[in-house]
């Protein structure tokens, strides 16, 4: 008799056992498919996050590497050692690196200072207290920036332009943006010209740099930090924070801008993802950068913050898939073995009538596979809703843990920063992904189908191998 017909008659005759076996397969396939769907959704979310956030690579001076390289000016006994020209990161070099194909956005800044002049005086709402010595911080804090909007104070709304425009990559070299209180104290408005002196401190034995440079007020901004009502050094007062272009900042540092466009303190390059760092390094070397002295380090904090919880959720789902598959195979193998023992008389009679052992095993495999196929169809129909519920619950727990961890880590130094210094343009502040988008596609159905049938085959063949080693006499006389 055809073993396929026997399998069909058996499934119909033993309907209770058929339903039980199908239900067991349904539970296994549903859990496994849910794990697959959660993993697939997490992978899609991670890819989307990589494109939207990317990773930020920072280039800045490694002072220890400069000293070890011998390129720093050394102490000769008469004058102290200085960083020297070997520690200058030139703007033209950074511009060439910005042209790399893996860079989606770049920015750089120059930390500088500026001495006041008759045409622009410091804002000092509270005079120096009587009997207190001048602390020597009577100058402006002048930051040279490529794009003012990328600074965190302007991104998060603490500071805002109230007239004119901020500094952009295409701004004129002599543009300056000043604070509203400073503008009122000096009677300045957008379009007025001001004069500033270089603010770099002279090296011992050298005359101070008294050069002056003219700037045009391109914008006025309002700082979110009010006056404290008590005396503070002029440089630390928020109203004395001015912004110039990187070229303007280089001039105020006393650096030559004719040949190399000036100097920058640090440069940041936004990449599509952390994997692009090697390509960026290759492009930087080709542009002439010494990555020993000016290393490139990736700050992928935003990307990790965004995808950390959903990645851990996917890892848990993957572990669940493995455990369910192994446990399901073991349980089904025990069920099939028990069924084979109950059907020992049937097996012995069929073998005594000349039925081939592989066909007997094939009959059991068809029975189990038929139950598996029905279970796979039911699991495919209902797994998306269940997977969404499970995924949302797991992800909510991971997001809560990530936010608590983030709150405890606020203010901790960035381990990826050179010399322990974190660049201000370190990427957008982001919240973890808190929603998982479950989708069931043909590939997922094919994957669970292959897994379910694989479990069915293992659960049938492992205990069924004993059938191939028995004779009809052994089966009918010994039972087991």
C-alpha positions in Angstrom: 0.0 0.0 0.0 1.2 3.5 -0.7 2.8 5.0 2.4 1.4 8.4 1.6 -2.2 7.0 1.7 -1.4 5.3 5.0 -0.1 8.6 6.4 -3.3 10.4 5.4 -5.5 7.7 6.9 -3.5 7.7 10.1 -3.8 11.5 10.5 -7.6 11.3 10.0 -8.1 8.3 12.2 -6.0 9.7 15.1 -7.4 13.3 15.0 -6.7 14.1 18.6 -3.1 13.3 18.3 -2.9 15.1 15.0 -4.3 18.3 16.6 -2.0 17.9 19.5 1.1 17.6 17.3 -0.1 20.5 15.1 -0.6 22.6 18.2 2.9 21.8 19.5 4.3 22.7 16.1 2.3 25.9 16.1 3.7 27.1 19.4 7.3 26.3 18.3 6.9 27.9 14.8 5.2 31.0 16.2 7.9 31.7 18.7 10.7 31.0 16.2 9.0 33.2 13.5 8.5 36.0 16.1 12.2 35.9 16.8 13.0 36.1 13.1 10.6 39.0 12.6 12.1 40.9 15.5 15.6 40.4 14.3 14.7 41.5 10.8 12.9 44.6 12.1 15.9 45.5 14.3 18.3 45.1 11.3 16.1 47.5 9.2 16.0 50.0 12.0 19.7 49.9 12.5 20.3 50.5 8.8 17.9 53.4 8.8 19.6 54.9 11.9 23.1 54.5 10.3 21.9 56.5 7.3 20.2 59.2 9.4 22.7 59.7 12.2 25.9 58.2 10.9 29.1 58.5 13.0 31.3 61.5 13.8 35.0 61.3 13.4 37.1 63.9 15.1 40.6 65.0 14.1 42.7 67.1 16.5 46.2 67.3 17.9 47.5 64.5 20.1 50.0 66.5 22.2 51.8 63.4 23.5 52.3 62.2 19.9 53.6 65.6 18.9 56.2 65.6 21.7 57.3 62.1 21.0 57.7 62.9 17.3 60.2 65.6 18.1 58.3 68.2 16.1 57.4 70.4 19.1 59.7 73.4 19.9 61.9 72.3 22.8 63.1 74.0 25.9 66.6 75.4 25.3 67.0 76.7 28.9 66.3 80.3 28.0 62.7 79.9 26.8 60.1 77.2 27.6 59.1 74.6 25.1 56.1 75.4 22.9 53.8 73.4 20.6 55.2 75.2 17.6 54.1 75.0 13.9 54.3 71.2 14.0 51.1 71.2 16.1 49.1 73.3 13.6 46.2 71.6 11.9 45.8 73.6 8.7 42.3 74.6 7.3 43.2 73.8 3.7 44.1 70.2 4.6 40.9 69.8 6.5 38.9 71.1 3.5 40.6 68.5 1.3 39.6 65.7 3.8 36.0 67.1 3.8 35.9 66.2 0.1 36.1 62.5 0.9 33.3 60.4 -0.6 32.4 59.0 2.9 31.9 62.4 4.5 28.3 63.6 4.6 29.0 66.8 6.6 32.1 68.4 8.1 32.9 71.2 10.5 35.9 72.7 12.2 36.6 75.3 14.8 39.4 77.5 16.2 39.7 78.5 19.8 41.1 82.1 20.1 40.9 85.3 22.0 40.8 89.0 21.2 41.9 92.1 23.0 39.4 94.9 23.2 40.1 98.2 21.4 38.6 101.7 21.3 36.1 100.5 18.7 34.9 97.5 20.7 35.1 97.4 24.5 34.4 94.5 26.8 31.0 94.1 28.4 31.5 94.5 32.2 28.2 95.0 34.0 29.9 94.8 37.5 33.3 96.5 38.0 36.3 94.8 39.6 35.8 94.9 43.4 38.0 97.3 45.3 41.2 95.7 46.5 41.0 92.8 44.1 43.8 92.4 41.5 43.1 92.1 37.9 43.1 88.4 36.9 44.4 89.1 33.4 41.3 87.7 31.6 40.4 91.1 30.1 39.8 89.9 26.6 37.1 88.4 24.4 36.7 84.7 24.0 36.7 84.4 20.2 35.8 81.1 18.6 36.3 80.5 14.9 33.6 78.3 13.5 32.7 77.1 10.1 29.0 76.8 10.7 27.5 78.5 13.8 24.3 76.5 13.6 26.1 73.2 14.4 27.2 74.4 17.9 25.2 72.8 20.6 24.1 76.1 22.2 22.4 77.1 18.9 21.2 73.6 18.0 19.2 73.2 21.3 18.0 76.8 21.3 19.9 78.2 24.3 21.4 80.8 22.0 19.7 82.3 19.0 20.4 84.9 16.3 18.2 88.0 16.8 19.5 90.1 13.9 21.6 89.5 10.8 22.9 86.0 10.1 25.2 83.5 11.7 28.4 82.2 10.3 28.1 79.8 7.4 30.8 78.0 5.3 30.5 80.6 2.6 30.7 83.6 5.0 33.2 86.3 4.4 36.5 85.9 6.3 36.0 89.2 8.3 32.6 88.5 9.7 32.0 88.6 13.4 28.9 87.6 15.4 28.5 89.3 18.8 26.1 89.0 21.8 23.2 91.3 22.2 24.4 92.9 25.4 27.8 93.5 24.0 26.3 95.1 20.9 24.2 97.5 23.0 27.1 98.4 25.3 29.2 99.4 22.2 26.3 100.9 20.2 26.9 98.4 17.4 24.5 97.0 14.8 24.7 94.6 11.9 26.9 96.0 9.2 29.1 98.1 11.6 32.9 97.7 11.5 34.9 96.9 14.6 38.6 96.4 15.4 40.1 93.6 17.5 43.7 92.9 18.6 45.3 89.5 18.6 44.7 87.8 21.9 47.6 85.2 22.0 49.9 85.5 25.0 53.6 86.4 24.1 56.3 83.9 24.6 58.9 84.8 27.3 61.5 87.1 25.8 59.3 88.2 22.9 57.4 91.4 22.3 53.6 91.1 22.6 51.6 90.9 19.3 49.8 94.2 18.9 48.4 93.7 15.4 44.8 94.7 14.9 42.2 93.4 12.4 39.0 94.9 11.2 35.8 92.8 11.2 32.2 93.4 10.1 29.3 92.6 12.4 27.4 90.0 10.4 24.9 89.0 13.2 23.8 89.6 16.7 22.8 86.7 18.9 21.1 86.4 22.3 22.7 84.2 24.9 20.5 82.1 27.2 22.7 82.9 30.2 21.7 86.1 32.0 23.9 88.4 34.1 24.8 87.0 37.4 24.7 90.3 39.3 28.2 89.8 40.6 31.7 90.3 39.2 33.1 87.7 36.9 36.2 87.9 34.8 35.5 89.5 31.4 36.5 86.4 29.4 34.1 84.1 31.3 31.1 86.4 30.9 28.7 85.0 28.2 28.2 88.4 26.6 31.9 88.5 25.8 31.7 85.3 23.7 32.1 86.3 20.1 32.2 84.1 17.0 34.4 84.6 13.9 35.3 82.5 10.9 38.1 80.0 11.2 40.3 82.4 9.1 39.4 85.3 11.5 40.2 83.1 14.5 43.6 82.2 13.0 44.4 85.9 12.5 43.5 86.6 16.2 45.9 83.8 17.1 48.6 85.5 15.1 48.8 82.8 12.5 49.4 83.3 8.8 46.4 82.6 6.7 47.8 83.3 3.2 49.3 79.9 2.4 47.2 77.3 4.3 44.0 79.2 5.1 44.8 79.4 8.8 44.7 76.8 11.6 41.9 74.9 13.3 41.8 73.3 16.7 39.7 70.3 15.8 37.7 69.1 12.8 34.7 66.8 12.8 33.5 64.6 9.9 30.1 63.0 9.8 30.2 59.6 8.2 27.4 57.3 7.0 28.5 54.8 9.6 31.4 53.7 11.8 32.5 51.3 9.1 33.6 54.2 6.9 36.4 55.2 9.2 39.1 53.2 7.4 38.2 54.8 4.1 38.3 58.3 5.7 41.8 57.5 7.1 43.0 56.5 3.7 41.6 59.7 2.2 43.2 61.8 4.9 46.6 60.3 4.4 46.2 60.9 0.6 45.4 64.5 1.4 48.7 64.8 3.4 47.5 64.4 7.0 49.9 62.9 9.6 47.5 60.7 11.5 50.1 59.9 14.1 50.0 63.5 15.3 46.4 64.3 14.3 44.6 61.0 14.8 41.0 60.3 13.6 38.7 58.9 16.3 35.1 57.9 15.8 32.4 59.1 18.2 29.5 56.8 17.4 27.7 57.7 20.7 24.6 58.9 18.9 24.4 55.8 16.7 24.8 53.5 19.7 22.3 55.5 21.7 19.8 55.2 18.9 20.1 51.5 18.1 21.5 50.1 21.4 18.1 49.0 22.9 16.7 47.6 19.7 20.0 45.7 19.0 19.8 44.1 22.5 16.2 43.2 21.8 17.2 41.5 18.6 20.0 39.6 20.4 17.5 38.4 23.0 15.1 37.3 20.2 18.0 35.5 18.4 18.8 33.6 21.7 15.1 32.7 22.0 15.0 31.3 18.5 17.9 29.0 19.3 16.5 27.8 22.6 13.0 27.2 21.2 14.4 25.4 18.2 16.5 23.1 20.3 13.9 22.5 23.0 11.2 22.0 20.3 13.2 19.4 18.5 13.9 17.5 21.7 10.2 17.6 22.7 9.0 16.6 19.3 11.5 13.8 19.2 10.2 12.4 22.4 6.6 12.7 21.1 7.5 10.8 17.9 9.4 8.2 19.8 6.4 7.6 22.0 4.1 7.3 19.0 6.5 4.8 17.5 6.4 2.6 20.6 2.6 2.7 20.6 2.6 1.6 16.9 5.0 -1.2 17.3 2.4 -3.9 16.2 1.6 -1.8 13.1 5.3 -1.5 12.2 6.0 -5.2 12.8 3.0 -6.4 10.7 3.9 -4.0 7.8 7.5 -5.1 7.8 6.5 -8.8 7.9 4.3 -8.1 4.8 7.4 -6.9 3.0 7.1 -3.1 3.5 10.5 -1.4 3.2 11.9 0.2 6.3 12.6 3.6 4.6 9.0 3.7 3.5 7.9 3.1 7.1 10.1 6.0 8.2 8.9 8.0 5.3 5.3 7.5 6.4 6.0 9.0 9.9 8.0 11.8 8.3 5.0 12.7 6.1 2.6 12.7 9.0 4.8 15.0 11.1 5.6 17.2 8.1 1.9 17.6 7.3 1.2 18.8 10.9 4.2 21.1 10.6 2.9 22.7 7.3 -0.5 23.4 8.8 1.2 24.9 11.9 3.5 27.0 9.7 0.5 28.4 7.8 -1.2 29.3 11.1 1.9 30.8 12.6 2.5 33.0 9.5 -1.1 34.3 9.8 -0.8 35.3 13.4 2.8 35.9 14.2 2.9 39.5 13.1 0.5 40.7 15.8 2.2 38.5 18.4 5.7 39.6 17.3 4.7 43.3 17.5 3.4 42.9 21.0 6.4 40.9 22.2 8.9 43.3 20.4 7.3 46.4 21.9 7.3 45.0 25.4 11.0 43.9 25.2 12.1 47.1 23.5 10.3 49.2 26.1 12.3 47.5 28.9 15.6 48.0 27.0 14.8 51.7 26.3 14.0 52.3 29.9 17.3 50.8 31.0 19.2 52.7 28.3 17.7 56.1 29.5 18.5 55.3 33.1 22.1 54.4 32.1 22.4 57.5 30.0 21.3 59.7 32.9 24.0 58.2 35.1 26.7 58.6 32.4 26.0 62.3 31.8 29.1 64.3 32.2 31.4 61.3 31.9 34.4 61.8 29.6 34.2 60.4 26.1 36.7 57.5 25.9 37.1 58.1 22.2 38.2 61.7 22.5 41.8 62.6 21.9 43.6 64.0 25.0 40.3 63.5 26.8 38.7 66.5 24.9 35.3 66.0 23.4 34.5 68.2 20.4 31.4 70.3 20.7 30.1 69.2 17.3 29.8 65.6 18.4 26.6 64.8 16.6 22.9 65.3 17.3 21.5 64.5 20.7 19.2 61.6 20.0 16.7 59.4 21.8 16.8 55.6 21.5 14.5 53.9 19.0 11.4 53.1 21.0 9.2 51.6 18.3 9.8 48.4 16.3 8.2 47.9 12.9 7.3 44.3 12.4 6.6 43.2 8.8 6.0 39.6 7.5 7.4 39.0 4.0 7.9 36.0 1.7 11.5 35.6 2.9 10.3 35.3 6.5 7.7 32.7 5.6 10.3 30.7 3.6 12.7 30.9 6.6 10.2 29.6 9.1 9.1 27.0 6.6 12.6 25.7 6.3 13.1 25.8 10.0 9.9 24.1 10.8 10.4 21.3 8.3 14.0 20.9 9.5 12.7 20.4 13.1 10.1 17.9 11.8 12.8 16.0 10.0 15.2 15.9 13.0 12.4 15.0 15.4 11.3 12.1 13.2 14.7 10.7 11.9 16.5 10.7 15.3 14.1 8.3 17.0 13.1 6.6 13.7 16.6 5.3 13.0 15.9 2.6 15.5 13.2 1.3 13.1 15.8 0.6 10.4 17.8 -1.6 12.8 14.9 -3.9 13.9 13.4 -7.0 12.4 9.7 -8.0 12.5 10.5 -10.7 15.0 12.2 -8.2 17.3 9.3 -5.7 17.1 6.5 -8.3 17.6 8.2 -10.3 20.3 10.0 -7.7 22.4 7.6 -4.8 21.8 10.2 -2.1 22.2 
